[in-house]
Amino acid sequence: MTKHLISVLAFMAVTFAVQGFSHFLLNADHFAAMGFLRETPIMPMGFTVMIIQGFILSLALSRWAPSQPSQRDAMIISLAFGLFLASYIVLTEPAKYLVPSIMAWIRVEAIASAT
């Protein structure tokens, strides 16, 4: 479990460093010019997504190379990366964009991601 915790923390650090630099420094003017972004993103939602994604990647990649790969292994990895993408769409986008209802966004995108 310690290796997964370290992996999640490392993923969070790298992701926040890269995305934070891009959004808040390097491309700040670009993002400020968009009329549909929140003035201040909802950071706890972003951190939640980084934790989910880091955990999914850590678990998936620790099991990626079994000695006898199977169709089942491929399906599990595909599902894990689908959940990875869905967590971004469902939680990070409403944290950044001015959506009319955060809960409605989460509900609609979660259902769309599950289908």
FENKA-V174696 format. One record per pair of residues at least 24 apart in sequence whose C-alpha atoms are under 7 Angstrom apart, sorted by the first residue. I is the first residue (numbers start at 1). J is the second residue. Records with the same first field share a line. If there is no record, write none. Layout:
# FENKA-V174696
I = J, J
This chain:
# FENKA-V174696
4 = 55, 58
7 = 54, 58
8 = 51, 54, 55, 58
11 = 54
12 = 50, 51, 54
36 = 97, 98
37 = 96, 97, 98
38 = 96, 97, 98
41 = 95, 96
42 = 95, 96
45 = 91, 92, 95
46 = 92, 95
49 = 87, 88, 91, 92
53 = 84
56 = 80, 84
86 = 113
